[in-house]
């Protein structure tokens, strides 16, 4: 269903409720409240601790610009509450923004629980919007749950409105989105519901960026977008392995490939891999690709499922390969050696560590007997403390801080020979080698042959 076939009826809304005060619900509703001052937005959650944090000076998640938006709207037209029943009953439109673990069966217990709560609680007709990342046909399952438990005089329209947020830039992504997808039924009631949600976004999003379609297309578009981006990361990481074996430089290869206008230069930076399991698009590549694999298996498309599974397999391979390079460089053993892990979040400008590559690298090294110091997490408060007396300094997150620290001071405090492993390609390798470091970087062959030889297989 093309957008120009989907007639949109503008329908004003006064009250919106969001079930789920997490990485998606909180920032999304804060921006809606900011841009729609005439709409009352209430975010509800069963977690008293989480709601308490949203109502405090220290929010439960870190996101640049989020605190300023919340403080501007909170108590005016933005509210955070544990009174889920009241939120549902008073709202005309309800966002479902609950946690969505990787799918192995069904629609997901949190999604189903939210749908049943709406059905049990609602006393008037509602527009229900699935915003959590879900498998295709989840809206159909939500609709079936709602219709099977409908009270007299209560009707529902279920829409799909997937988020495309990247952690670290969520507020920018919300205020200036590339596109807004809204999927709904091709009925008069469905069109009216889509129009109501369009009315919200039209407060700040240009109409040409609001794309309407059928519900299934909207759901699949979210999974497809993240799968394509994850595929690009796995592709350049696969090239990084070839570069290390041949002497090619993955940065130069990525630049050459990225200048092709048919390909472009986005998501072509080799690294220790992607990760994350939050609702944000940039952080849930692994979850969304696995959801796509699950969908293909359910649809009896084993070849397609295998294709997308390989994207995940390559990501796992990259993390193991980087860990094995650390072990090999440290004379084939890390037992009782101190290793400083620099950064534990899955990317810079976020506190989210779920499925972070650093977790897997740390586990691989600890399984080999290494003693780890995790800078920026719990043990050390600065990189100099973390590096003191260490055998190796491993960059796992591309925090800007790691590009400006005094590496001569780091080198002087470490055991010799001192090794630096760059899993994000963010530091000046030539200068580090001039200081005295033995440098090992993703997709490059920099260290002396007698210190490191690239592995033929990990």
N, C-alpha and C positions, 0 to 999 in steps of 0.2 A: 504494500500500500504506500504509494508515494505521498509526500507531504502535501502536494497540491490537490490530491484527491481527498484529503482528510479535512473536511470543513471544521473550522474551529469556532466555537461559541465562547466569547469572553464571559466569564462568570466570576464575579467578585467573591472573595473569601474574607472572612473576618478572623477565624480561629484555626490554627494549624497545630497538630500534635505530632511529636516524633517519638516513637518507641525505640529507645536505645541511645544512651548518652556517651557513645564511644567515639572512635576516630572519624566516623562519617557523620553521625547524627549531630554531634556538638558543633563542629565548624560549619556544616551545611546550614543548620538552623540559625546560627549566629549571623551568617551573611544574609539569609532571608530576612531576618528581623531588621538588620541594618538597612537593607534596600527596600523593604516594605514596611515603613513605620506605621501604617494603618492596620497591619495584621498582627494579631497576638500569637506568638510562637511559644509553645510549651514543650520542653524536652523532658520526657519521663523515663525513669529507670528504676528497677527494683533494688539496685545497690545504693544503700544510704550513704556509704562512704564516697562513692563516685559523685553523687549529687551534691554532697557536702563540699567536695573539691570544686565542682563547677560554680558553687556559690561563694567560693573563697577567693583570696588574692592569688593563690597558686593553683592553676588549673590542672586537671589530671593528665593532660597531654601537652607536649611541647610542640608548638607550631608558630613560626614567625608571623607576627601580626594578629594572631588569634586573641591574645589577651586584650589588646586595644579594642577590637570589635566587640568582644563580650562585655567589657566594662562600659562601652558606650550604650549598649542596649539593655543590659541586665537590669531587671526591676522596672523597666519601662514597657517594652513589648516582648521581652525575652525572659523566660522563666524556666528554672530547672526544679523538678519536683519528683518525689517518690509516689505521689498520688496518681498512679497509672489509670485507675478507673475514671477519676474526674477528668483527666486529660483526654481520654478516649471519648467520653460522653459529650464533652463540650466542643470538640473539634468537628469541623466540616471535612477536613482533609487530614489523613493520618499517614505519615511516613513510617515504614518499617525499616529500621536501621540497626538491626540486631547483629550479633556475631554470627559469622557463617564459616564454620570449619570446612576443610576440604571434604568434598562429597565422596561417599562410598555407597550410599543408598538413600532413597527418599528425598524429600524436599528440604530436610534439615530441621532438627528439633526446635531450634530457637525461632525459626520462621513459622513453623506450625504452631508453636506455643503462642506467638504474637497474634496469629490469625484467630486462634480459638479464644484468646482473651478479648479481641475486638468483638467477635460474635457473641460472647457471653455478656459483654458489658454495654455495647452500643444500644441506644434507645431511639436513634434516628438514623436516617440514611447517611452513608459515608463514602468518600472517595479514598481508597486505600492504595498507597503507592509503595511498591517494593523498590527499595533503593540499595539494599544489601546485594552483594554479588551472589547470584543464585544460578542454578542450572536452568537451561531452557525449559519452558513449560511450568516453571514454578508459579507464575501468576495464575495459571490454570488450576494448580493445586490449591492455591490460596482461595481462589474463587469457589472451588468446590467445597472447601471447608466452611466458608462464609454462607454460601447458599444452603448448605445442609443444616445450618443452625440459625437460619434467619427468623427473626421475630416478625409478627404482623406489622406492616407499615414501614419496615426497615429494608432498604435496598443498598446494594454495594456495587461500585465500579472499581475494578482493580487495574491499576496502571503499572507500567514498568518505566522507571526513570533512573537508569544506572549512573553511578558516579564515576568520574574520570579524574580523580584527585591523585596527586603525587605528594607524598609526605615531604615536608620541607618547603613546598610551594602551594599548599592547599588553599590558602586564602586568595592568592593570585589566581589559582585555577578556578576558584568559585566566582570571583568577581569579574574575571575576564576569560571565560571558558572558550575552548576551540569550538565546541558544539554542546548542545543539550539534547539528549535523546528522550523522547516520550513515546511509549507504546501503549496502545489501547485497542478496544474492540471497535469494529466497523459497524457500530449501531449508533442511533441518535443519542442514546444515553452515554455510550462510550465516547462519542465525539464531544459531548458536553463536558464530560469529566476531563478529557484531554485539554479542552479549552480553558478549564478552570486552572489547571496546572500551568498552562502556557501563560495565563494572565499573571501568575506569580513571577515567572522568569522574565516576562516582558518589562518588568520594572527596571531592569538593568541590562538584559541580554538582547542584542539586536535580533529582530524577528527571523532574519535569514540564517541565524545560527541555532534556531530552535527547530529540530527535525522531528517530525512525527511519522510514525510507522505502526505496523501491527506489533502486538506484544511480543511474539516470538522473535521477530527480527531485532527488537530492542534488546532482549535478553542475550541473544547470540552475539550481537554487535559488541557488547561489553567483553565477553570472553574472547572474541576474535581479536579485538584491539590489543588486549594484554598478551595473547598468545603470539601475535605477530611481533610485538616488541621483545618478548622473551626470546623468540626465535632469533632475532637480530643479535641479542647479547650472546646467546649460545654459539651463533655463527662466528662472531669475531673472536670469541674465546677459543673456538676450535682452531681458528687461524693462528691464535697466539701460540698454541702448541707446535704448529708447523714452524713458526718463526723461530722459536727457541732451538729447534733441531737444525735449521738451515742457516741461521745467522741473520735472517731478515728481521726488521724492526716492525712490530705490530702497529705502532703509532703511525709509521710512514705508510704502511699498507692500508690502514683504516682511513688515513687522509686521502690516499689515492682513490680508494673505493668511494669515499663519501663525496668526492667532487663530481661523480657521475650523477647527473640530474635525475636519472631514473631511480636512483637509490637514496641519495641524500646522506647527510652526515650525522643524523641523530641515532643515539643508542649504538654507536660503533666504538665504544671505548672498552677495551679489554680490562678485565678485573678478575677478582676471585669468585665472581658469580653473583647472581641475583638472589633475593630472598624476601622475607616478609610475609606475614599472614594477616595483616590488617585489612580493613575495607578499602584502603586507598589503592588506586590503580597501580601507582608506581611500586607499591610494596607487596602486592598480592599476585605477582606473576606466577609463582610456583603453584599457588592454590588455584588460580584460574585455569592454568594449563592442565592441571590434574582434573579439574571439573570438566574441561573439554574432553579429556581422555575418557572420563567416566561416561559422559554423554554419548561419545562415539561407541563405546562398548555396549551401552544400553540400546543403541540404535542398530546394533549388529554391523558395525563398520570397523572391523579389526585392523585393517590396513591404515585407516585414518587415525585410529587410536594409537597405533604403533608409531606413526609419524610424529605426533605431538608428544608422545612419551619420550622420544629421543631427545627432544629439547630439554626435558628434565634430566635425562641421563647425562647429557653433556654438561649440564650445570653441576651435577654431582661429581662428575669426572674432574672438572676444573678445580673444585675445592680439594679433592683428594690429591690431585697432581701438584698443587701449590704446597700442600702439607708435606708431600714426599720430597719436594725440592728443598724445603727447609731441613728435613731430616738428613738428606744426602749431603747438603752443604756443610752441615755440622758434623761431618766425619761419620755419617751413617748412624748416629745415635744421639738422642736428646735426653736420655735417661739422666735424671738429677740435674739437668741443665736449666738455667733460668731464662725464660723467654718473655719479653714484654710485648703484649698484644695491644697495639695502638688503635683504639676505637672498637666498640662492640655493637653499635647500632648498624642496621643493614645499609644505611646511607647517611650522609651528613645532614645536619639541621633537623634531626628527629631523634626522639628518645626511644623509638621502637626497635627492639632487638629480636622480635619474633622471626624465627627461621633465618637469622642473620648468618652470612657465611662465616663470620668470626666464631660462631658457636661450634660449627662443624670443624673448623681448623683447630680450635682449642681442644675439642674432644679427641681429634686424631693425635694431637701432640701429647695430650695427657695420657692417652692409651699407651703411648710409647715411653711414658715415665717423666715427661717434662714438668717443670714447675713454672706455672704461668702467673704473670702479673697483668691484670686487665686495666689499662689506663682508661679513665673516664667512666668507670663503672662503680666498683666497690672498694678496691684495694688501694689504688693510687689516685691522687688528685692532680698530679702533673706528670708530664712525660719524663722529666729529669729524675724524679723519684723512681718511676717505673724502670728506667734504663740502668740505674745504678747496680753494678755488679752482674749485669746480664750478659749472656752469650749472644743473644740475638734480639733485634728490634724489628717487629713485624707490623706493617701498616695494613690494617684491614678495613678501615673506614676513611673516606676522603675528606675528613675535617680540615677546614682551612688552617687551623692551628698547626697542623703537621707540616705545612709548607714554610713556616716562618720561625720554627724553633731553632735554637743554637745547636746544630748538629756536631760542632767541634766539642762542645761541652758534653753532649751525649756520648760521643766516641771516647773521650777521656775517662768517662765513668764506667765504661763497659770492660768486660774481660776481653783479652786479645787472643786470637784474631776476633775482631768485632764484625758481626754480620748484620746487614740491614736488608730486609725483604719487603719490597714494595708491591703490594697486591692491588694497588689502585693507580699506579703510574702518575703520581702527583709530585714527586720530589726530583731534584736535579741530580741525576745519577753520576754525572761526570764530576761534579763538585764533591759529592760524597766519597767517591773513589780517591780523589785527591787528598781528602782528609785522612783516608786510611781504611775506610770501610770496604769490606767485601760485599758487593751489592748484587742481589738477585732480584730481578724484576719480571713481572708477567710479560711474556711475548718478546723478550730481549735476551741476548747473550752478552752479559757485561763482565762477569767475574773471570778471574784468571783460570785457565784450564786445570791447574793443579788444585784449585779450590772447589770448582764446581763443574760437573759435566751434565748437560741436559739428559733427562731420563728418556729412554726409548719408549717406555710405557709406565703408567702409574698404576 
